[in-house]
Amino acid sequence: MTFGESIKTCFSKYATFEGRASLSEFWWFYLFQLIVNLAIGWIPFIGWIVSLGFLIPNLAVGVRRLHDTGRSGLNYLWVFLPLIGSILLLIYLIGESDVDNKWGPKPMD
C-alpha cells in the first residue's frame, strides 16, 4: 500500500474497528499523522483540534493492525501501562501475519 492509499483508506474507514490493516497501511498513516502534527502542532488551538481529529482513525487503524497480527483489539489497552506496555504494543504492531484469521483475509499490501 502506498502513502496516499494508506491515508485515503484510514480516513475512509474513520471509525471502522473491524477487519485488518496491513503493516504498510498502519505505518504510512502513522508517518502522515506525525508529519501533520509536527507541521501544525505548534499552533496551540489548531494543533489540538487536528490531534483530536486523528484520535479515532489512529485507534481504528491500530485495532485493525492488531487484528492483522491475530490479536484482539483489546491489546491496545497495553498502552496505559507505562513504558513496558508501550514496548509490548509496539512489538505486537510490528508483527506480520501471512494467513487468514478470524478477523478476515490477509490485506493486500
C-alpha positions in Angstrom: 0.0 0.0 0.0 1.3 3.4 -0.9 1.5 6.5 1.3 -1.6 8.1 -0.4 -3.6 4.9 -0.4 -3.0 4.5 3.3 -4.2 7.9 4.2 -7.3 7.5 2.0 -8.0 4.1 3.5 -7.6 5.2 7.1 -9.9 8.2 6.6 -12.5 6.3 4.6 -12.6 3.8 7.5 -12.6 6.6 10.0 -14.2 4.6 12.9 -14.1 1.1 11.5 -12.6 -1.2 14.1 -13.5 -4.4 12.2 -11.2 -6.1 9.7 -7.5 -5.9 9.2 -4.9 -3.3 8.4 -1.6 -4.2 6.7 1.8 -3.2 8.1 2.3 -0.6 5.4 -1.2 0.9 5.9 -0.5 1.4 9.7 3.0 2.8 9.4 2.3 5.1 6.4 -0.7 6.6 8.3 1.4 6.9 11.4 4.0 8.8 9.4 1.4 11.1 7.9 0.0 11.8 11.3 3.5 12.6 12.7 4.2 15.0 9.8 0.9 16.8 10.2 1.3 17.1 14.0 4.9 18.4 13.6 3.8 21.0 11.0 0.6 22.2 12.7 1.1 21.1 16.3 3.0 24.3 17.3 -0.2 26.3 16.8 -1.9 25.7 20.1 -5.7 25.5 19.3 -5.4 24.3 15.8 -2.8 21.6 16.7 -5.1 20.4 19.5 -8.1 20.1 17.1 -6.0 18.3 14.5 -4.7 15.8 17.1 -8.2 15.3 18.3 -9.3 14.6 14.7 -6.6 11.9 14.4 -7.6 10.2 17.6 -10.4 7.9 16.2 -8.7 6.9 13.0 -5.5 6.3 14.9 -7.3 3.9 17.3 -9.2 2.2 14.5 -6.1 1.5 12.4 -4.3 0.3 15.5 -7.0 -2.1 16.3 -7.2 -3.3 12.7 -3.4 -3.8 12.8 -3.6 -5.9 15.9 -6.3 -8.0 14.2 -3.9 -8.5 11.3 -1.4 -10.0 13.7 -4.0 -12.3 15.1 -4.6 -10.4 18.3 -7.6 -8.8 19.9 -8.0 -5.1 19.7 -8.2 -5.0 23.5 -4.4 -5.4 23.4 -4.3 -1.7 22.5 -5.0 -1.1 26.2 -1.4 -2.1 27.0 -0.5 1.5 26.1 -1.8 2.5 29.5 0.9 0.5 31.3 3.9 2.9 31.3 6.9 2.0 29.2 6.5 -1.8 29.3 3.0 -1.6 27.8 4.1 0.7 25.0 7.1 -1.6 24.2 4.8 -4.6 24.2 2.2 -2.9 22.0 5.0 -1.9 19.5 6.1 -5.5 19.3 2.6 -6.5 18.6 2.1 -3.8 15.9 5.3 -4.7 14.0 4.4 -8.4 13.8 3.4 -9.8 10.4 0.6 -12.2 9.6 0.7 -14.3 6.4 -2.6 -16.2 6.9 -6.3 -15.5 7.1 -7.6 -15.3 10.6 -11.0 -14.8 12.3 -10.8 -11.0 11.5 -10.7 -11.6 7.8 -8.4 -12.4 4.9 -4.9 -11.1 4.7 -5.0 -7.5 3.5 -3.2 -6.5 0.3 0.0 -4.5 0.8 
